[in-house]
Amino acid sequence: MTTTVVLCRCDARRPELIETVRRTPFSRVDAFPGPDLPAGGAETAPPDLVVLGTSGLPTVADVVPAYRAVRDVWPGTPVVVELGEDHDDVDLAFTLIHLGAHDVVHRRHRAEDFWRVAEIAAGRREECPYQPLLLPHPSTDGLWAFVSMDFDPNVEERRAYYTAVRPAICKALGLPPTACQRADEVYPPDGELDFVRRAKQAIYDRAVVIAFLCSPDERTPPNSDVCVETGYAQAHGKPVLVLRTRASQRPPVMLGQTLWVDYSSLCELALKLYYGLGGNRGHLVQTWPG
């Protein structure tokens, strides 16, 4: 089977993207580094896949118009959007999927993850690009997940929680934001011992515990309070989903059987959670911007 891939806006700063594609099993690759796209038309056979790179676009606001331009030229072709370093925006990723993008990946994605998505979009694979996260369904009381994380306002996990984790989970499961909460959102602190007691009660009451076991590098251990809360949840038989940046330290041996989600960008984290928990493109379109 001949597969044609078109790369758009892969500027001089992204030559490695073009080279990576040429080393894959795709049969033909056409590249258009600048903003000018081919005229297209009925007399031209459409490609099997379009990869739109956004590294050369100055702002997030420029991405959607560039995507619309690609869809105008190839209206029936799957489009995978590769967001640049400055475009790690979860709302942008969901907006692109809402507008019809087949998938969205980030420049910091591992090459094998990126091209697995691309091959699926081009029809070369039929598997799901995102690992299913087999976790209990929400109960009628609306309480689903307790999120264990570092409370330092300067850590990256705080942004990840508010912009990726909670929106993706609530969109996928159709839950209100209160269904996914940190300890300080469940119970306002009222003394350290009282706070610990209430945090334990929150873990016990929730169906799932989500733990940020992140560290800035392999030499720095994750937050000790998160490790304690994760162990407490496991001791009470609670399913634990661990979120971890790719740069983090290796997981403790005792957590080897726990569900893990590794991520390099907020977009990757949000999409892995959304699709892993059963969210689908049709549901996202129907509920946007819910």
N, C-alpha and C positions, 0 to 999 in steps of 0.2 A: 504494500500500500504506500503510495506516495503522499507524504505529508508536507504541506507548505506552511511555513511560519513566517510571519511578517513582524519585524521589530520596528517600533516607532519611537522617535525621540530618544534614541540611544546615542547621546552626544559623546563628545571626545572624552568626557570624564567616565564613561561606562564602556570602554572597549572590551573589558573582561566579560560583560554580559553577552556581547556578540560572539566572542570566542567560546564561551561556555555552550551557547546554542549550537555552534558549528561542531562541537565535539559530541553532541547527543545524537540519538538514532534518527532524528528528523531528516527527511530526504532533501529538503530545500529550504534555504533561509534567505529572505530578502530584508535588507536593512534600510531604513530611512532615518538617518541620524537627526536631521533638523525638523523644523515644524512643517515643512512642505510634504504633503501626502500625495500618492498617485491619484489620478483622476478616477480610476475605477470604471464601473459601468457594466452593462450586460454583456459586452463583448469580452470582458476580462474575467477569467475564472477566479472566484473568490478563494482566499487562503483558508486553510483548515483552522488556523489559530492566529490571533494578533496579540502580541505582547507590547503593552504600552508602558514605556519607562518614563518616570516623571522627575528624574534627577536634575534635568536641565530646566525645569520649571521653577520660577522664583518663589512662588507662594502656594499655599494650599488652595487658594481661590482660583488658581490657574489650572488645577487638575481636572475639574469637572468639564470645563469647555474643551480641553484637549481630548477627553474621553468622548464627548459628544461628536467631535470632529471625526474621530476614528469610526464611530458607529455610523456616521453619515456616509462614509466611503464603503464600509463593509457591514451593512445592517444585519446580515444573518450569520455573522462569524463570531464564535466565542472570543471574548476579550479578557485576558488576564492583565491586571494593572499592577505594575511593580512600583510601589511608592518609594520615593527617595528618602535620604536621611532626614531631611527637614519636613517630611510629610507623615510623621508617625502620629496620625490623627484617627482615632477610632470612629468618630462621627463621619469622617470622610470615607472610611472604608465601608461603613454600612450604607452611606449615601450612594456610593458607586454600585454596590450590589443591588440596592433598591432601583437604580436606573438601568440595571440589566447586565452589569459586568459579571462574567462567569465566576471570577474569583479575584481576590486582592491579596497580594503578598508584599512583603517589605524587603528593602534592600539588604537588611541584616539576616534575612532567612538563610538557612543553610542551603547550599546549591541543590542537594538531593531533595529537600522539601519543595523548593521552588519548581524543579522540573517534574516532580511527581504530579503537582497540581497542573502544570502545563500539559503533560502527556494525557492526563484525564480529560482536560478541556478539549484537546484535539482528538479525542476518541481512541487513543492508543491504549488506554487502560479503563477499566470499568469500576475499579475500587473507589471507596470513599477516601478523599485525601486527609480527612481528620479522624483521629482515633475516637471511637465511641466511648463516652464516660458513663459507665453503668452505675448509676447512683439512685438511691430511692426517690420516688416521685414525691412532690410536695403534699403535705396533709391539708386538711380543710382549715386549719387554724392560721395558715399563711406563713408560718415560721419554717424556714427551710435550712439556711446555712448560717453557721457561726464562723466568722473570719478571724483567724489568729494571725497577728502581724505586729511589726514594730510600730510603736506609736510616735516615733520621732517624726516631726513634720517635714524634715529635710530628706527623708529616705524616698527612693523612687517608688517603693511599694505603695505609698499613699496615693500617688497619682495613678498607679496601675489599678488600685482598688476602685477609686471613684470614676475613672474614665473608661476602664476596660472590664473589670471583673463584675461589678454589680450591674452595669447596663447589659452586658452580654447574657448573664444568667437570667435576669428578669425578662429580657426579650425572648430568650429561648423557652422559658417555662411559663411565660405569661403571668408573672408574679409582680406584686408591688415592690418598690425599693426596700420596704421594711422587712421583706422576707430574707434578705441577705445583709447581715449587720456585723460590725465589729463590737468588741466588748463595751467600749465606751458609748456606743450608740444604743446598746441594749439596756445598760444600767449606768447612769452617771456615777462617777467615782465618789464614794463617801467614806474615805478612809481606806488604807491599803488592804487590811485584812478583809473588810467587808467587800471590797472590790473583787478580791480573789474568790471569795465565796460565791459572789454573784456570777462571776465569769464561769466558774465550774457548773453552776446551775444552768447557765445559758448553753454550755456545751451539751449538758445532759438533755435539755429540752429540744435541741435542734436535731434534724435528721442527718445532717452532714456537717463535717468540719472542714473548712478550707484553710490551709496553712501556707503562709509565705515563708518558705525556708530559703531565703535569698541571702547572698553575701556578695560584696563587690568583687571578690576574686577567690581563687581556690585556697588561699592561705588563711582567709578570715572565716571563722565559724559563724553559723547563722545565729539569730537572736535566741538567747537562752530561754526566755519566757515562752516563745513560740514552740520550742522543743518540748518544754514541760507540758504545755497545753495540748500539743499533738499526742504526747504519750498518754495523757489523761483521757483523751478522746478514744484512743485505741484500747485502753484498759477497760473502757465501758462499752466496747463493741461498736463504736461509731465509725461509719465509713469516713476516711480522710482523703481529701484531694490536696496534694502538695503542688504548689506553684513555685517554679524555680527558674531564675535566669540562667542562661547557658554558661555564664562565667562563675557560677556559684560553686562552693565546695561540694565534693561528692556526698551523696546522702548517707546517713548512718545506716549500718547494716540492718538494724532492727526495723527500718522502714522499707525494706526491700520489696515487700508485697503490696505496698500502698500505691494508689493511682498517682501518676505524676504528669504534670504538664510543664515542659520546658519551653521557654520563649526567649526571643531576641528583641522583640519590639512589642509595643502595646497592641498594635493591630493584630499581630500573630496571636497574642494571648486572647484577645477578645474573640477572634474567629474560631480558635480551637475550642473555647468554652461554648460559644454559641452553637456551632455545628456538633460538637461532642455531646451536648446535652439534648440533642434532637431538634434544634432549630433548623429551619429550611428557608430557602430563598423566597418561596411563596408567602410564608408566614411573615417574613421580614418586610416584604412589600406591603402586605395587608395592614400591618401594625405600625408602619413607619409614620411619624417619628416617635411613636409611643414610648 
